[in-house]
Amino acid sequence: MKDVVEHIARSLVTQPDEVQVTASENDKLVNLELRTASEDMGKVIGKQGRIAKAIRTVLKAVATKEGKKANLDIM
């Protein structure tokens, strides 16, 4: 799951080396934190949060396939 979010985020930003995804897992819940350079934050969030919502939708599909739940925080 971490790799999926990292790949999507790196393809959206202008500074892909600044993308960091950290994961913590409790039982069946996976919490992911996505950090980017401050000037790339808008590209990851998108207008009215549409891109962030799409990333979360893909993440939840992957998590469901693995029998888990996932949460993504964009920092």
C-alpha positions in Angstrom: 0.0 0.0 0.0 2.8 2.4 0.9 4.4 1.8 -2.5 1.2 2.6 -4.4 0.7 5.9 -2.6 4.4 6.8 -3.1 4.3 6.0 -6.8 1.2 8.1 -7.4 2.5 11.0 -5.5 6.0 10.9 -7.2 4.3 11.0 -10.6 2.3 14.2 -9.6 5.0 16.4 -8.1 7.9 18.4 -9.6 10.3 17.3 -6.8 9.8 13.5 -6.5 12.8 13.1 -4.2 10.9 15.1 -1.5 8.0 12.6 -1.3 8.0 10.6 1.9 5.4 8.0 2.9 5.4 6.5 6.4 3.2 3.7 7.5 2.1 2.4 10.8 -0.1 -0.6 11.2 -2.5 -1.7 14.1 -4.3 -5.0 13.6 -6.2 -4.4 10.4 -5.8 -0.6 10.2 -3.0 1.0 8.2 -2.2 4.7 8.7 -0.2 6.3 6.0 1.3 9.8 6.1 2.3 11.5 2.9 4.7 14.4 3.0 5.8 16.5 0.0 7.7 19.7 -0.6 5.4 22.7 0.3 5.2 23.9 -3.3 4.0 20.5 -4.4 1.3 20.2 -1.8 -1.4 21.7 -4.1 -0.6 19.2 -6.8 -1.1 16.3 -4.5 -4.4 17.7 -3.1 -5.8 19.1 -6.3 -8.7 21.4 -6.8 -11.3 21.0 -4.1 -9.3 17.9 -2.9 -10.2 15.8 -6.0 -6.8 14.3 -6.4 -6.4 13.5 -2.7 -9.8 11.8 -2.8 -8.8 9.8 -5.8 -5.6 8.7 -4.1 -7.6 7.6 -1.0 -10.0 5.7 -3.2 -7.2 3.7 -4.8 -5.6 3.1 -1.4 -8.9 1.8 0.1 -9.3 -0.5 -2.9 -5.9 -2.0 -2.3 -6.5 -2.2 1.4 -9.8 -4.0 0.9 -8.1 -6.5 -1.4 -5.7 -7.3 1.4 -8.5 -7.5 4.0 -7.5 -4.3 5.8 -8.6 -0.7 6.2 -6.4 2.3 5.3 -6.2 5.9 6.2 -4.1 8.6 4.4 -3.0 11.8 5.9 -1.4 14.4 3.7 1.0 16.6 5.6 
